[in-house]
């Protein structure tokens, strides 16, 4: 039986793009037989709408920093070169109203986590990862645990 390739969406602000792309590339390398990872720009390049792709994603990795948290809490949008590169209003709405999507969400902090950072109500702490100061490389136990959680979500229905 041929199984359909799963789809994981990695969401991050332009400010966090360097570490986020490094993380996305690492995860894609480890998950290549299970899922295709895309970011917001990948969705836009394919002339698709983020508001359509987000709820249909098999897994969502939200990279949170103080900027990303502020954009979500204030329901604001980051625009780069005329394109919406981070839609805080959409993310707030989807992650507070769509309980099914919330079950497929993983949160990764790349900046210092504070009590003011946005995390959905009643979110499972086991799906929150702190990569502040961490190197993205093989053998990092935090990355191994992140991969384990992603596989749990991606392979849930198989």
C-alpha positions in Angstrom: 0.0 0.0 0.0 1.4 3.4 -1.0 0.9 6.0 1.7 0.3 9.6 1.0 3.2 11.9 2.1 2.3 13.9 5.2 2.6 17.7 5.3 4.0 19.7 8.2 4.0 23.5 8.3 6.7 25.4 10.1 5.6 28.9 11.1 8.1 31.7 12.0 8.8 35.4 11.7 11.4 36.8 9.4 13.4 37.9 12.5 13.6 34.2 13.5 14.2 32.9 10.0 17.9 31.9 10.2 17.5 29.5 13.2 14.0 28.4 12.0 15.3 27.5 8.5 18.2 25.6 10.1 15.7 23.7 12.3 13.3 23.1 9.4 16.2 21.7 7.2 17.4 19.4 10.1 13.8 18.1 10.7 13.2 17.6 7.0 16.4 15.5 6.7 15.2 13.3 9.6 11.6 13.1 8.5 12.0 12.9 4.7 10.4 9.5 4.3 7.4 10.5 6.5 6.6 14.2 5.7 7.3 17.2 3.6 8.0 20.3 5.7 7.0 23.7 4.3 7.2 27.2 5.6 4.9 30.2 4.8 7.0 31.2 1.8 6.8 27.7 0.4 3.0 27.9 0.5 2.9 31.4 -1.1 5.3 30.3 -3.9 2.9 27.5 -4.8 0.2 30.2 -5.0 -1.8 28.6 -2.2 -3.4 30.4 0.7 -2.1 29.9 4.2 -5.6 30.1 5.7 -6.5 27.0 3.6 -3.2 25.1 4.2 -2.9 25.7 8.0 -6.1 23.7 9.1 -5.2 20.9 6.7 -1.6 20.4 7.9 -0.8 17.1 9.5 1.5 18.8 11.9 2.3 22.4 12.7 5.6 23.6 14.3 5.2 27.1 15.6 8.6 28.9 16.2 8.0 31.3 19.1 10.1 34.3 20.0 9.1 37.6 21.6 8.2 39.0 18.2 6.1 36.0 17.1 4.3 36.0 20.5 3.5 39.7 20.2 2.2 39.4 16.7 -0.1 36.5 17.7 -1.3 38.2 21.0 -2.0 41.5 19.2 -3.4 39.7 16.1 -1.0 41.5 13.8 0.5 40.5 10.5 4.2 40.7 9.5 4.6 41.8 5.9 7.8 41.4 4.0 8.2 42.7 0.4 4.4 42.9 0.1 3.8 39.4 1.3 2.2 38.3 4.6 5.1 36.3 6.1 3.5 35.7 9.6 -0.2 36.1 10.2 -0.7 36.5 14.0 -4.5 37.1 13.6 -4.9 33.8 11.6 -2.7 31.8 14.0 -4.5 33.2 17.1 -7.9 32.3 15.6 -7.0 28.8 14.4 -5.1 27.8 17.6 -7.8 29.0 19.9 -10.9 27.9 17.9 -9.7 24.8 16.1 -9.2 22.1 18.8 -8.3 19.5 16.1 -5.5 21.7 14.8 -4.3 22.4 18.3 -3.7 18.7 18.8 -1.3 18.8 15.8 0.6 21.8 17.1 4.1 21.8 18.5 5.7 25.0 19.9 9.4 25.6 19.8 11.0 28.6 21.6 14.1 30.1 20.0 14.2 33.1 22.3 14.0 33.4 26.1 10.6 32.2 27.2 8.7 34.6 29.5 5.4 34.5 31.3 3.9 36.9 28.7 4.6 34.6 25.8 1.6 33.4 23.9 0.7 29.7 24.4 -2.8 28.4 23.8 -4.9 27.7 26.9 -4.6 24.2 28.2 -1.7 23.4 25.8 0.2 20.2 26.5 3.6 21.2 28.0 5.1 18.0 26.5 4.8 19.6 23.1 6.7 22.8 24.0 10.4 22.8 23.3 13.1 25.3 24.3 16.0 25.6 21.9 17.4 28.9 23.3 21.2 28.5 23.0 20.9 25.0 21.7 22.9 23.8 18.6 20.8 22.2 15.9 22.7 19.0 15.3 22.6 15.3 15.6 22.6 13.9 19.1 20.8 16.9 20.7 18.3 15.3 23.1 15.8 18.2 22.7 15.8 17.7 18.9 15.4 14.0 19.3 12.4 14.5 21.6 10.9 17.1 19.1 11.3 14.6 16.3 9.6 11.9 18.5 6.6 14.2 19.1 6.4 15.1 15.4 6.4 11.4 14.4 3.6 10.7 17.0 1.5 13.4 15.4 2.3 12.5 11.8 1.9 8.8 12.2 -1.1 8.9 14.5 -3.7 7.5 12.1 -1.5 4.8 10.6 
